[in-house]
Amino acid sequence: MSFFSELQHRNVIKVIISYGLVAWLVAQLAEFAINTFGAPDWVLRTFVILLVLGFPIAIILAWAFDMTPAGPKKTSAGKTAPTAQRGTNYVAVILMGVVLVAAVVLQFWGPDIQVRRPARVNGELAPISSLHADIAFPEDISLAFIGAATLGNGRRAFAISPDGTHLVFVGLKDGQYALYLRDLNSHAVRKLGGTENAYDPFFSPNGQWIAFFAGNQLKRVARAGGDAVMVAEATNSSGGTWIGNDRILAFTDEGSSMLQITFGAERPESEMPLGGNAPHALPDGVHVLWDDGQIVAYDTTTGQLKSLAVQGSDPRFVGGFLFYIQGDTLVAARFDLESMTLKSAPVPVMTGIRTEIYGFSQWALSDNGTLLYAPGISEAENPLVWVDGDQLEDPQLPQSLKGSFEISPDGKQLLVTELQPGSTSVWLLGLEGGQARKLVSGRDIASNPLGWMPGGKRIIYHRETENGRVPYILSVDSGNPGTPLLERGENHFVAYSISANGRYVSARKLTSPVDTPASDQQTDYLAVIDLVEDREIEIPMVGTGNWGMAASPDGAAVVYTSPVSGEYQNYLQPVPPTGVRYQVSRTGGAEEPRWSRDGTKIYYRSGKRIMVVDVQTSPEIVLGEPRLFYEGNFVNVGGRSYDISADGKRALVIKGPADKANSIRIITNWLDEVERIVSTSESH
């Protein structure tokens, strides 16, 4: 028998023709399905490759076997099984095999992207051209939102390269935080050398470098590999950005100082007493956006600041749009780089984005419109809970964006600030039931600090004026905004606490020496104000950046927070000062000191822990060793972010969200969606 006859006899030619026709049909159906569900291009390419690989397999099987009702039988040369015993299922069997092989390949070797149904944006389905998916992290590496960030404050946990090809994220593996790099077109994840305890990463414009913070240092590492190197000291950082590929601007000291580093310059570093959070450089290489309660643009050549007249945080500029965060909502507006002005009304373009305290939010957007984000809400919107050891109790208080809060002297009421875009309100809540009551509201009200006067009938809150911050005092039953705490109307005066006898106010003040411009040579200092004798007792400080002072119930001592050691620690001084200061806290950093109601204990916050120290103020100062009062995931808002119950047995905190995740979400071509939303808003 000839070779061609043998091919006919074994149905090989029939299988070749059938396989080609069915493979073409299956490929068309696959392309339609993949486009409909928004899968990436590699899925279709993989499917076609498998169909091609299946072709020689089909020929080999057709040559070697007959399909019969009893199953596959080996074909003998020149012998053909009866028609009733032969099958025609070669093609179906082979294609089923291809599908099974494809499933196995995609399960074990394909990128771990789970395709989601197109999301609804403002009630409308996203266009089919956008891929909406989940990107899963390796099983042994979790995304860490807070990680090793100082003071337990969440920062940006990930960033995307400007060209949209790479993701860098803070990962937690085997109890160790580090930066990991992933090519978004593959499954491979690579740890970046020397990035232990890293947080808040950000790419250079060319995508070749990644800067980040670790402890109190600013560092950078090459995307291609090698170990990270230190760039500068950056104590208690508050975000950074690349200006071009050779300069970095960062905020230190919790956003109160600005640091600029120029690589290769004779004088690489400069520092200014200019504050803000989450800076973002514009593509002109000159201007930087950041938030200091509202969005501002800073000219790095002239030093001029321009307000953009919008309330929000974490500003970014991509694709002609200004983006910023309000609560858990991402807002966008057209933005003109030359005039530094908005060219359209701001509109919400995405909700449900996790936002950390102080406005840092978990989203990243590349120049080509690839959006990554972690779903969630604003941290400060989480509920207030009582914690006692590992026990949690929900007092069922209204949920809102919260700032500073404090329990009344009798333990029955709670004073709390509520944050809204462009406005802050002070609320009175009942810890034992009762209706919530708004005491005062306005654009000029500071979110912190605030507190109770002795007796629980009056409170202190702060107003922002043109000349500085002024503490006000009001009666909770009066229904009016109250009057300045000091009749002489001093400005830029922050009242932190009042002694139990109502006589001593612990305060931070800002003064300018005579005959100097108001912006030059300003000096912060801490003082105790004696309201009875109308005099100040200045507390001697070492260095600058001291804050958060609390007076003991009897006014005999004060405890405050200072960065003098290189990290925040709490110190105690007697009143009047003797020139001796005592360190209350130990390792790990500390802030937010407060006294127990009887003056025998000092509490303070250290990251995710509340510590307590026994103290004696007379006849001499005696301090015990710090011990743990509570440890858990709670939110660090500005001002007071915890308080202790009247009996000293439990703490009231804002319950923190999960501090790690196994996946984030991705949307491709998202700028098309933004354009559609903004254009629709403009047409109405």
ABEGO torsion letter per residue (X at the ends): XBAAAAAAAAGAAAAAAAAAAAAAAAAAAAAAAAAAAGBBAAAAAAAAAAAAAAAAAAAAAAAABBBBAAEBBBBBBGBBBBAAABBAAAAAAAAAAAAAAAAAAAAAABBBBBBBBBBBBGGBBBBAABBBBBBBBBAABBBBAAEABBGGBBBBABBBBAAGABBBBBBBBGGBBBBBBBBAABABBBBBBGABGBBGBBBBAAGABBBBBBEABBBBBBAAEEBBBBABBBBGBAEBBBBEAABBBBBBGGGABBBBBBBGBABABBBBBBBEBGBBBBAAGABBBBBAGBBBBBBAAAGBBBBAGBBEBGBBBBGGBBBBBBEABBBBBBBBAAAGBBABBBBBABBGBBBBBGGBBBBBBBAAGBBBBBBEBBAAABBBBBBBEABBBBAGBBBBBBBBBBBBAAGABBBBBBBBBGBBBBBBBBAAEEBBBBABBEAABBAOBBBBBBGGABBBBBBBBAAEBBBBBBBAAAGBAEBBABAAGBBGBBBABBBAAGABBBBBBBBBBBGBBAABGBBBBBBBBBAAAGBBBBBBBBEBGBBGBBBBAAGABBBBBBAAAGBBBBBBBBOBBAGBBBBABBBGEBBGBBBBAAGABBBBBBEABBBBBBBBAOABBBBBBBBBABBEBBBBBBEBABBBBAAGABBBBBBBBBABBABBBBBBGAAAAAAAAAAAAAAX
